[in-house]
Amino acid sequence: MKETFRYLAGIAGPSGYGSKTTAEQVARSSSSPPHLLTAIITGATSGIGAETARVLAKRGLRVVIPARDLKKAVALKEGIQKENPNAEIVLFEIDLSSLASVKRFCTQFLALGLPLNILINNAGIFSQNLEFSEDKIEMTFATNYLGHYLLTEMLIEKMVETAEQTGIQGRIINLSSVIHSWVKRDCFSFTQMLNPNKYNATRAYAQSKLANILHAKELTRQLKARNAKVTINAVHPGIVKTGIIRAHKGFVTDSLFFIASKLLKSTSQGASTSCYVALSPQAQELSGKYFADCNQCNCSALADDESEALRLWRQTRALIHRRLQYQIPTQS
């Protein structure tokens, strides 16, 4: 009850921010970077991804946008540059549900020789019906988790290298959701997430968001073992007025949705936590954590299970190696 009141009232937490904080407020209070920073943001052609891209570009970052729909990406770029003529926006094509497409994007980006300071794994879908990617993997899991896992693995060495050369900490942000806590341990099966016997859209979405947190947990362990100056955290943006919410027909009735809609965050409020973890000095050195409303908070016990995180990472690495013959470096 206390947390609900804090959320509804927008009362600030220990960070000084709360549920009503906007992305621009967070960005304005962060210190100016000593170098031109480069950020990659997936799912940036709409919703909180587009707002995150706009705010980071306004803050002076070079923003790289890999997008499935290049027409939307071009329109976004034009809108950002109309507001900030000097904004540097780089566009690429990607389909996050396709491992080959993710690999192709990473190869193209790395060929540019640009540094990489920030990676925001923002893209997400909520598939009402059981669909499969070109890799024959359930679409929600393929897009929300597997694509971002491969993206991160292929770009992590560039991030470590950039951090070493500039002395600026690299930051990776995985978009998760509070409904990750709905997943029970006995329902979290890798093979079932790849090809479920009985498909439930909400369960598939929740499982993918749990996987995003576990990914952050395990990669944190590996990066710390290397003394790498790169962090990775997971964030819950809040319930935001986006296309994902509009896809939840059947998830809540129309009447319940009408009531719930009064509690939804604006797009700018939804983007605030991603911007906070990406830019704020207060998030410096924090890794493997879970954030909501611009404050560190607790995730579920399953999401905090290091052995589960390692098991998922190993299963994912093995799957990608089989599908792409892409050798991800083995780390203990």
GUBADO-87460 format. One record per residue (C-alpha): residue in three letters; y negated, z, x; residue number from 1. Coordinates in nm, 4 decimals. Example, Ala and Ser with C-alpha at 12.3 -4.5 7.8 and 13.67 -1.06 7.14 Angstrom:
BEGIN
+------+----------+----------+----------+-----+
| type |    north |       up |     east | seq |
+------+----------+----------+----------+-----+
|  Ala |   0.4500 |   0.7800 |   1.2300 |   1 |
|  Ser |   0.1060 |   0.7140 |   1.3670 |   2 |
+------+----------+----------+----------+-----+
//
This chain:
BEGIN
+------+----------+----------+----------+-----+
| type |    north |       up |     east | seq |
+------+----------+----------+----------+-----+
|  Met |   0.0000 |   0.0000 |   0.0000 |   1 |
|  Lys |  -0.2356 |   0.0917 |   0.2820 |   2 |
|  Glu |  -0.1754 |  -0.2402 |   0.4600 |   3 |
|  Thr |  -0.2209 |  -0.4318 |   0.1347 |   4 |
|  Phe |  -0.5567 |  -0.2649 |   0.0761 |   5 |
|  Arg |  -0.6611 |  -0.3393 |   0.4347 |   6 |
|  Tyr |  -0.5693 |  -0.7057 |   0.3839 |   7 |
|  Leu |  -0.7457 |  -0.7430 |   0.0490 |   8 |
|  Ala |  -1.0571 |  -0.5657 |   0.1713 |   9 |
|  Gly |  -1.0612 |  -0.7537 |   0.5001 |  10 |
|  Ile |  -1.0832 |  -0.4286 |   0.6943 |  11 |
|  Ala |  -1.0788 |  -0.4898 |   1.0693 |  12 |
|  Gly |  -0.7849 |  -0.3733 |   1.2778 |  13 |
|  Pro |  -0.7840 |  -0.2505 |   1.6400 |  14 |
|  Ser |  -0.8967 |  -0.5932 |   1.7652 |  15 |
|  Gly |  -1.2129 |  -0.5737 |   1.5594 |  16 |
|  Tyr |  -1.0930 |  -0.8545 |   1.3325 |  17 |
|  Gly |  -0.9150 |  -0.8652 |   0.9991 |  18 |
|  Ser |  -0.7871 |  -1.0906 |   0.7218 |  19 |
|  Lys |  -1.1335 |  -1.2256 |   0.6405 |  20 |
|  Thr |  -1.2147 |  -1.3239 |   0.9995 |  21 |
|  Thr |  -1.2663 |  -1.6969 |   1.0520 |  22 |
|  Ala |  -1.1617 |  -1.9109 |   1.3463 |  23 |
|  Glu |  -1.5242 |  -1.9756 |   1.4395 |  24 |
|  Gln |  -1.6000 |  -1.6033 |   1.4528 |  25 |
|  Val |  -1.3122 |  -1.5540 |   1.6948 |  26 |
|  Ala |  -1.4136 |  -1.8514 |   1.9089 |  27 |
|  Arg |  -1.7775 |  -1.7445 |   1.9299 |  28 |
|  Ser |  -1.6846 |  -1.4019 |   2.0614 |  29 |
|  Ser |  -1.4509 |  -1.5340 |   2.3333 |  30 |
|  Ser |  -1.5915 |  -1.5812 |   2.6806 |  31 |
|  Ser |  -1.6776 |  -1.9325 |   2.7977 |  32 |
|  Pro |  -1.3994 |  -2.0834 |   3.0091 |  33 |
|  Pro |  -1.4889 |  -2.1411 |   3.3767 |  34 |
|  His |  -1.3102 |  -2.4792 |   3.3670 |  35 |
|  Leu |  -1.2510 |  -2.7476 |   3.1074 |  36 |
|  Leu |  -0.9409 |  -2.6294 |   2.9253 |  37 |
|  Thr |  -0.6850 |  -2.8628 |   2.7717 |  38 |
|  Ala |  -0.5028 |  -2.7707 |   2.4536 |  39 |
|  Ile |  -0.2226 |  -2.9486 |   2.2690 |  40 |
|  Ile |  -0.2043 |  -2.8767 |   1.8953 |  41 |
|  Thr |   0.0771 |  -3.0081 |   1.6773 |  42 |
|  Gly |   0.0280 |  -3.0561 |   1.3049 |  43 |
|  Ala |  -0.3459 |  -3.0912 |   1.3600 |  44 |
|  Thr |  -0.4235 |  -3.3658 |   1.1082 |  45 |
|  Ser |  -0.4569 |  -3.1251 |   0.8153 |  46 |
|  Gly |  -0.4821 |  -2.7615 |   0.7149 |  47 |
|  Ile |  -0.5103 |  -2.4853 |   0.9720 |  48 |
|  Gly |  -0.4094 |  -2.7221 |   1.2511 |  49 |
|  Ala |  -0.7113 |  -2.9438 |   1.1819 |  50 |
|  Glu |  -0.9397 |  -2.6396 |   1.1689 |  51 |
|  Thr |  -0.7927 |  -2.5071 |   1.4939 |  52 |
|  Ala |  -0.8557 |  -2.8435 |   1.6598 |  53 |
|  Arg |  -1.2128 |  -2.8563 |   1.5291 |  54 |
|  Val |  -1.2962 |  -2.5049 |   1.6467 |  55 |
|  Leu |  -1.1408 |  -2.5473 |   1.9924 |  56 |
|  Ala |  -1.3205 |  -2.8800 |   2.0400 |  57 |
|  Lys |  -1.6473 |  -2.7170 |   1.9358 |  58 |
|  Arg |  -1.5780 |  -2.4467 |   2.1931 |  59 |
|  Gly |  -1.5638 |  -2.7184 |   2.4601 |  60 |
|  Leu |  -1.1886 |  -2.7651 |   2.5048 |  61 |
|  Arg |  -1.0221 |  -3.1014 |   2.5516 |  62 |
|  Val |  -0.7920 |  -3.1294 |   2.2508 |  63 |
|  Val |  -0.4742 |  -3.3369 |   2.2570 |  64 |
|  Ile |  -0.3349 |  -3.4177 |   1.9140 |  65 |
|  Pro |   0.0178 |  -3.5574 |   1.8848 |  66 |
|  Ala |   0.0465 |  -3.6776 |   1.5244 |  67 |
|  Arg |   0.2983 |  -3.8452 |   1.2994 |  68 |
|  Asp |   0.0210 |  -4.0214 |   1.1050 |  69 |
|  Leu |  -0.2191 |  -4.1824 |   1.3520 |  70 |
|  Lys |  -0.4576 |  -4.2925 |   1.0755 |  71 |
|  Lys |  -0.5119 |  -3.9299 |   0.9799 |  72 |
|  Ala |  -0.5473 |  -3.8380 |   1.3463 |  73 |
|  Val |  -0.8151 |  -4.1043 |   1.3982 |  74 |
|  Ala |  -1.0038 |  -3.9792 |   1.0901 |  75 |
|  Leu |  -0.9866 |  -3.6223 |   1.2235 |  76 |
|  Lys |  -1.1108 |  -3.7331 |   1.5644 |  77 |
|  Glu |  -1.4040 |  -3.9156 |   1.4074 |  78 |
|  Gly |  -1.4911 |  -3.6095 |   1.1986 |  79 |
|  Ile |  -1.4817 |  -3.3765 |   1.4995 |  80 |
|  Gln |  -1.6899 |  -3.6125 |   1.7137 |  81 |
|  Lys |  -1.9422 |  -3.6569 |   1.4344 |  82 |
|  Glu |  -1.9996 |  -3.2809 |   1.4489 |  83 |
|  Asn |  -1.9667 |  -3.2671 |   1.8300 |  84 |
|  Pro |  -2.0368 |  -3.6073 |   1.9907 |  85 |
|  Asn |  -1.9184 |  -3.4864 |   2.3322 |  86 |
|  Ala |  -1.5838 |  -3.3580 |   2.2063 |  87 |
|  Glu |  -1.2893 |  -3.4995 |   2.4010 |  88 |
|  Ile |  -0.9989 |  -3.5736 |   2.1659 |  89 |
|  Val |  -0.6839 |  -3.7475 |   2.2887 |  90 |
|  Leu |  -0.4399 |  -3.8884 |   2.0341 |  91 |
|  Phe |  -0.0686 |  -3.9614 |   2.0606 |  92 |
|  Glu |   0.2053 |  -4.0474 |   1.8165 |  93 |
|  Ile |   0.4933 |  -3.8056 |   1.7603 |  94 |
|  Asp |   0.7615 |  -3.7227 |   1.5064 |  95 |
|  Leu |   0.8574 |  -3.3615 |   1.5711 |  96 |
|  Ser |   1.1810 |  -3.3988 |   1.3768 |  97 |
|  Ser |   1.2972 |  -3.6581 |   1.6330 |  98 |
|  Leu |   1.4073 |  -3.5307 |   1.9732 |  99 |
|  Ala |   1.3580 |  -3.8790 |   2.1235 | 100 |
|  Ser |   1.0025 |  -3.8945 |   1.9879 | 101 |
|  Val |   0.9175 |  -3.5513 |   2.1299 | 102 |
|  Lys |   1.0572 |  -3.6524 |   2.4682 | 103 |
|  Arg |   0.8573 |  -3.9778 |   2.4584 | 104 |
|  Phe |   0.5320 |  -3.7938 |   2.3815 | 105 |
|  Cys |   0.5848 |  -3.5449 |   2.6640 | 106 |
|  Thr |   0.6519 |  -3.8263 |   2.9097 | 107 |
|  Gln |   0.3340 |  -4.0051 |   2.7983 | 108 |
|  Phe |   0.1201 |  -3.6926 |   2.8175 | 109 |
|  Leu |   0.2496 |  -3.5882 |   3.1589 | 110 |
|  Ala |   0.1808 |  -3.9402 |   3.2899 | 111 |
|  Leu |  -0.1923 |  -3.8816 |   3.2293 | 112 |
|  Gly |  -0.1979 |  -3.6132 |   3.4974 | 113 |
|  Leu |  -0.4051 |  -3.3788 |   3.2819 | 114 |
|  Pro |  -0.3836 |  -2.9995 |   3.3159 | 115 |
|  Leu |  -0.2404 |  -2.8013 |   3.0249 | 116 |
|  Asn |  -0.3736 |  -2.4564 |   2.9440 | 117 |
|  Ile |  -0.2877 |  -2.4022 |   2.5776 | 118 |
|  Leu |  -0.0008 |  -2.5223 |   2.3596 | 119 |
|  Ile |  -0.0188 |  -2.4442 |   1.9883 | 120 |
|  Asn |   0.3073 |  -2.5200 |   1.8096 | 121 |
|  Asn |   0.1429 |  -2.5363 |   1.4704 | 122 |
|  Ala |   0.3215 |  -2.8116 |   1.2752 | 123 |
|  Gly |   0.5496 |  -2.7080 |   0.9933 | 124 |
|  Ile |   0.7135 |  -2.8468 |   0.6818 | 125 |
|  Phe |   0.8769 |  -2.6996 |   0.3736 | 126 |
|  Ser |   1.1428 |  -2.9420 |   0.2533 | 127 |
|  Gln |   1.2275 |  -2.8908 |  -0.1144 | 128 |
|  Asn |   1.5503 |  -3.0872 |  -0.0878 | 129 |
|  Leu |   1.8194 |  -3.1127 |   0.1768 | 130 |
|  Glu |   1.7133 |  -3.3876 |   0.4147 | 131 |
|  Phe |   1.8290 |  -3.4753 |   0.7636 | 132 |
|  Ser |   1.6407 |  -3.5983 |   1.0688 | 133 |
|  Glu |   1.7437 |  -3.9062 |   1.2659 | 134 |
|  Asp |   1.9389 |  -3.6631 |   1.4851 | 135 |
|  Lys |   2.1392 |  -3.5555 |   1.1753 | 136 |
|  Ile |   1.9791 |  -3.2106 |   1.1728 | 137 |
|  Glu |   1.8368 |  -3.0375 |   0.8656 | 138 |
|  Met |   1.4730 |  -3.1487 |   0.8473 | 139 |
|  Thr |   1.2948 |  -2.8125 |   0.8227 | 140 |
|  Phe |   1.4815 |  -2.6672 |   1.1196 | 141 |
|  Ala |   1.4438 |  -2.9897 |   1.3198 | 142 |
|  Thr |   1.0668 |  -3.0050 |   1.2660 | 143 |
|  Asn |   0.9609 |  -2.6420 |   1.2667 | 144 |
|  Tyr |   1.1824 |  -2.5161 |   1.5483 | 145 |
|  Leu |   1.3864 |  -2.7709 |   1.7448 | 146 |
|  Gly |   1.1023 |  -3.0166 |   1.8038 | 147 |
|  His |   0.8739 |  -2.7386 |   1.9245 | 148 |
|  Tyr |   1.1458 |  -2.5928 |   2.1455 | 149 |
|  Leu |   1.1892 |  -2.9259 |   2.3273 | 150 |
|  Leu |   0.8136 |  -2.9822 |   2.3411 | 151 |
|  Thr |   0.7637 |  -2.6442 |   2.5057 | 152 |
|  Glu |   1.0512 |  -2.6866 |   2.7510 | 153 |
|  Met |   0.9247 |  -3.0245 |   2.8671 | 154 |
|  Leu |   0.5663 |  -2.9019 |   2.9116 | 155 |
|  Ile |   0.6224 |  -2.5515 |   3.0473 | 156 |
|  Glu |   0.6259 |  -2.6551 |   3.4144 | 157 |
|  Lys |   0.2899 |  -2.8300 |   3.3694 | 158 |
|  Met |   0.1511 |  -2.5117 |   3.2143 | 159 |
|  Val |   0.2839 |  -2.2947 |   3.4989 | 160 |
|  Glu |   0.1408 |  -2.5388 |   3.7537 | 161 |
|  Thr |  -0.1986 |  -2.5460 |   3.5791 | 162 |
|  Ala |  -0.2145 |  -2.1666 |   3.5690 | 163 |
|  Glu |  -0.1316 |  -2.1428 |   3.9393 | 164 |
|  Gln |  -0.3935 |  -2.4006 |   4.0360 | 165 |
|  Thr |  -0.6772 |  -2.2684 |   3.8186 | 166 |
|  Gly |  -0.5993 |  -1.8969 |   3.8036 | 167 |
|  Ile |  -0.6396 |  -1.9195 |   3.4258 | 168 |
|  Gln |  -0.3549 |  -1.7820 |   3.2186 | 169 |
|  Gly |  -0.1687 |  -2.0399 |   3.0115 | 170 |
|  Arg |  -0.1035 |  -1.9540 |   2.6491 | 171 |
|  Ile |   0.1581 |  -2.0808 |   2.4060 | 172 |
|  Ile |   0.1337 |  -1.9979 |   2.0357 | 173 |
|  Asn |   0.4214 |  -2.0444 |   1.7913 | 174 |
|  Leu |   0.3262 |  -2.0500 |   1.4242 | 175 |
|  Ser |   0.5623 |  -1.8277 |   1.2292 | 176 |
|  Ser |   0.5456 |  -1.6571 |   0.8896 | 177 |
|  Val |   0.5877 |  -1.3124 |   0.7419 | 178 |
|  Ile |   0.8850 |  -1.4436 |   0.5453 | 179 |
|  His |   1.0858 |  -1.4508 |   0.8686 | 180 |
|  Ser |   1.1685 |  -1.0916 |   0.7701 | 181 |
|  Trp |   1.3600 |  -1.2156 |   0.4651 | 182 |
|  Val |   1.6391 |  -1.3481 |   0.6875 | 183 |
|  Lys |   1.9438 |  -1.1232 |   0.7174 | 184 |
|  Arg |   2.1545 |  -1.1180 |   1.0331 | 185 |
|  Asp |   2.4687 |  -1.2479 |   0.8630 | 186 |
|  Cys |   2.2749 |  -1.5484 |   0.7284 | 187 |
|  Phe |   2.1327 |  -1.6515 |   1.0651 | 188 |
|  Ser |   2.3936 |  -1.9027 |   1.1821 | 189 |
|  Phe |   2.2956 |  -2.1817 |   1.4218 | 190 |
|  Thr |   2.5535 |  -2.4278 |   1.2890 | 191 |
|  Gln |   2.4532 |  -2.3543 |   0.9296 | 192 |
|  Met |   2.0861 |  -2.4087 |   1.0100 | 193 |
|  Leu |   2.1720 |  -2.7472 |   1.1585 | 194 |
|  Asn |   2.3841 |  -2.8543 |   0.8626 | 195 |
|  Pro |   2.3824 |  -2.6037 |   0.5743 | 196 |
|  Asn |   2.6665 |  -2.5964 |   0.3203 | 197 |
|  Lys |   2.4397 |  -2.4661 |   0.0443 | 198 |
|  Tyr |   2.0753 |  -2.5560 |   0.0944 | 199 |
|  Asn |   1.7967 |  -2.3233 |  -0.0106 | 200 |
|  Ala |   1.4474 |  -2.4437 |   0.0796 | 201 |
|  Thr |   1.2885 |  -2.1001 |   0.1150 | 202 |
|  Arg |   1.5768 |  -1.9709 |   0.3249 | 203 |
|  Ala |   1.5620 |  -2.2756 |   0.5542 | 204 |
|  Tyr |   1.1881 |  -2.2263 |   0.6031 | 205 |
|  Ala |   1.2275 |  -1.8536 |   0.6709 | 206 |
|  Gln |   1.5071 |  -1.9177 |   0.9224 | 207 |
|  Ser |   1.2953 |  -2.1706 |   1.1118 | 208 |
|  Lys |   1.0097 |  -1.9209 |   1.1309 | 209 |
|  Leu |   1.2417 |  -1.6485 |   1.2569 | 210 |
|  Ala |   1.3618 |  -1.8932 |   1.5234 | 211 |
|  Asn |   0.9994 |  -1.9475 |   1.6314 | 212 |
|  Ile |   0.9607 |  -1.5755 |   1.7035 | 213 |
|  Leu |   1.2937 |  -1.5499 |   1.8853 | 214 |
|  His |   1.1895 |  -1.8502 |   2.0957 | 215 |
|  Ala |   0.8748 |  -1.6625 |   2.1997 | 216 |
|  Lys |   1.0775 |  -1.3500 |   2.2823 | 217 |
|  Glu |   1.3259 |  -1.5260 |   2.5102 | 218 |
|  Leu |   1.0744 |  -1.7506 |   2.6839 | 219 |
|  Thr |   0.8601 |  -1.4445 |   2.7535 | 220 |
|  Arg |   1.1549 |  -1.2868 |   2.9351 | 221 |
|  Gln |   1.2072 |  -1.5986 |   3.1434 | 222 |
|  Leu |   0.8403 |  -1.6392 |   3.2313 | 223 |
|  Lys |   0.8073 |  -1.2743 |   3.3325 | 224 |
|  Ala |   1.1148 |  -1.3078 |   3.5532 | 225 |
|  Arg |   0.9367 |  -1.5918 |   3.7350 | 226 |
|  Asn |   0.6042 |  -1.4036 |   3.7499 | 227 |
|  Ala |   0.4556 |  -1.7088 |   3.5807 | 228 |
|  Lys |   0.0996 |  -1.6789 |   3.4564 | 229 |
|  Val |   0.1849 |  -1.8127 |   3.1105 | 230 |
|  Thr |   0.2303 |  -1.6183 |   2.7868 | 231 |
|  Ile |   0.3903 |  -1.7092 |   2.4561 | 232 |
|  Asn |   0.3352 |  -1.5308 |   2.1270 | 233 |
|  Ala |   0.4094 |  -1.5877 |   1.7586 | 234 |
|  Val |   0.1522 |  -1.5660 |   1.4810 | 235 |
|  His |   0.1567 |  -1.5357 |   1.1042 | 236 |
|  Pro |  -0.1506 |  -1.7221 |   0.9763 | 237 |
|  Gly |  -0.1400 |  -1.5571 |   0.6364 | 238 |
|  Ile |  -0.0815 |  -1.7313 |   0.3057 | 239 |
|  Val |  -0.3226 |  -2.0209 |   0.3284 | 240 |
|  Lys |  -0.4326 |  -2.2916 |   0.0848 | 241 |
|  Thr |  -0.2428 |  -2.5728 |   0.2584 | 242 |
|  Gly |   0.0065 |  -2.8474 |   0.1807 | 243 |
|  Ile |   0.2951 |  -2.6132 |   0.2636 | 244 |
|  Ile |   0.1919 |  -2.3840 |  -0.0211 | 245 |
|  Arg |   0.1615 |  -2.6800 |  -0.2577 | 246 |
|  Ala |   0.5209 |  -2.7723 |  -0.1687 | 247 |
|  His |   0.6558 |  -2.4378 |  -0.2926 | 248 |
|  Lys |   0.7196 |  -2.5551 |  -0.6512 | 249 |
|  Gly |   1.0063 |  -2.3498 |  -0.7796 | 250 |
|  Phe |   0.9390 |  -2.0881 |  -0.5128 | 251 |
|  Val |   0.6957 |  -1.9183 |  -0.7502 | 252 |
|  Thr |   0.6209 |  -1.9985 |  -1.1111 | 253 |
|  Asp |   0.2898 |  -2.1603 |  -1.2002 | 254 |
|  Ser |   0.1564 |  -1.8351 |  -1.3448 | 255 |
|  Leu |   0.2548 |  -1.6325 |  -1.0377 | 256 |
|  Phe |   0.1054 |  -1.8995 |  -0.8142 | 257 |
|  Phe |  -0.2223 |  -1.8768 |  -1.0050 | 258 |
|  Ile |  -0.2348 |  -1.5023 |  -0.9408 | 259 |
|  Ala |  -0.1240 |  -1.5407 |  -0.5793 | 260 |
|  Ser |  -0.3806 |  -1.8142 |  -0.5186 | 261 |
|  Lys |  -0.6570 |  -1.5596 |  -0.5658 | 262 |
|  Leu |  -0.5225 |  -1.3796 |  -0.2586 | 263 |
|  Leu |  -0.4891 |  -1.6876 |  -0.0386 | 264 |
|  Lys |  -0.6847 |  -1.7260 |   0.2812 | 265 |
|  Ser |  -0.9236 |  -2.0108 |   0.3440 | 266 |
|  Thr |  -0.8228 |  -2.2652 |   0.6049 | 267 |
|  Ser |  -1.0681 |  -2.1162 |   0.8545 | 268 |
|  Gln |  -0.9331 |  -1.7657 |   0.7964 | 269 |
|  Gly |  -0.5799 |  -1.9004 |   0.8379 | 270 |
|  Ala |  -0.6661 |  -2.0592 |   1.1721 | 271 |
|  Ser |  -0.8279 |  -1.7433 |   1.3077 | 272 |
|  Thr |  -0.5137 |  -1.5763 |   1.4455 | 273 |
|  Ser |  -0.4071 |  -1.8868 |   1.6399 | 274 |
|  Cys |  -0.7568 |  -1.9099 |   1.7888 | 275 |
|  Tyr |  -0.7580 |  -1.5374 |   1.8652 | 276 |
|  Val |  -0.4310 |  -1.5491 |   2.0593 | 277 |
|  Ala |  -0.5355 |  -1.8729 |   2.2326 | 278 |
|  Leu |  -0.8848 |  -1.7623 |   2.3383 | 279 |
|  Ser |  -0.9472 |  -1.3893 |   2.3157 | 280 |
|  Pro |  -0.9639 |  -1.1793 |   2.6327 | 281 |
|  Gln |  -0.7959 |  -0.9045 |   2.4261 | 282 |
|  Ala |  -0.4782 |  -1.1163 |   2.4107 | 283 |
|  Gln |  -0.4725 |  -1.1530 |   2.7891 | 284 |
|  Glu |  -0.1329 |  -1.0627 |   2.9383 | 285 |
|  Leu |   0.0244 |  -1.0013 |   2.5974 | 286 |
|  Ser |   0.3469 |  -1.1993 |   2.5588 | 287 |
|  Gly |   0.6478 |  -1.1982 |   2.3285 | 288 |
|  Lys |   0.4374 |  -1.0342 |   2.0583 | 289 |
|  Tyr |   0.3810 |  -1.1064 |   1.6901 | 290 |
|  Phe |   0.0308 |  -1.1258 |   1.5434 | 291 |
|  Ala |  -0.1182 |  -1.1332 |   1.1941 | 292 |
|  Asp |  -0.4846 |  -1.1144 |   1.0906 | 293 |
|  Cys |  -0.5830 |  -1.1298 |   1.4599 | 294 |
|  Asn |  -0.3966 |  -0.8086 |   1.5378 | 295 |
|  Gln |  -0.0631 |  -0.7340 |   1.7001 | 296 |
|  Cys |   0.1895 |  -0.6105 |   1.4453 | 297 |
|  Asn |   0.5605 |  -0.5529 |   1.3981 | 298 |
|  Cys |   0.8103 |  -0.8284 |   1.3293 | 299 |
|  Ser |   1.1557 |  -0.7704 |   1.1790 | 300 |
|  Ala |   1.4298 |  -0.5956 |   1.3754 | 301 |
|  Leu |   1.6236 |  -0.9226 |   1.3927 | 302 |
|  Ala |   1.3201 |  -1.1076 |   1.5299 | 303 |
|  Asp |   1.2842 |  -0.8368 |   1.7940 | 304 |
|  Asp |   1.6499 |  -0.8607 |   1.9045 | 305 |
|  Glu |   1.6571 |  -0.9837 |   2.2660 | 306 |
|  Ser |   2.0286 |  -1.0667 |   2.2586 | 307 |
|  Glu |   1.9792 |  -1.2782 |   1.9463 | 308 |
|  Ala |   1.6867 |  -1.4533 |   2.1144 | 309 |
|  Leu |   1.8945 |  -1.5351 |   2.4219 | 310 |
|  Arg |   2.1858 |  -1.6602 |   2.2107 | 311 |
|  Leu |   1.9585 |  -1.8895 |   2.0091 | 312 |
|  Trp |   1.7942 |  -2.0230 |   2.3261 | 313 |
|  Arg |   2.1315 |  -2.1036 |   2.4845 | 314 |
|  Gln |   2.2632 |  -2.2712 |   2.1686 | 315 |
|  Thr |   1.9476 |  -2.4793 |   2.1400 | 316 |
|  Arg |   1.9514 |  -2.5803 |   2.5058 | 317 |
|  Ala |   2.3146 |  -2.6910 |   2.4788 | 318 |
|  Leu |   2.2442 |  -2.8934 |   2.1640 | 319 |
|  Ile |   1.9471 |  -3.0749 |   2.3164 | 320 |
|  His |   2.1376 |  -3.1475 |   2.6343 | 321 |
|  Arg |   2.4195 |  -3.3020 |   2.4292 | 322 |
|  Arg |   2.1838 |  -3.5097 |   2.2141 | 323 |
|  Leu |   1.9435 |  -3.6302 |   2.4833 | 324 |
|  Gln |   2.1272 |  -3.5699 |   2.8076 | 325 |
|  Tyr |   1.8054 |  -3.3915 |   2.8999 | 326 |
|  Gln |   1.8828 |  -3.1151 |   3.1470 | 327 |
|  Ile |   1.6791 |  -2.8050 |   3.0739 | 328 |
|  Pro |   1.6769 |  -2.5817 |   3.3810 | 329 |
|  Thr |   1.9247 |  -2.2959 |   3.3521 | 330 |
|  Gln |   1.7623 |  -1.9510 |   3.3611 | 331 |
|  Ser |   1.9359 |  -1.6188 |   3.3303 | 332 |
+------+----------+----------+----------+-----+
//
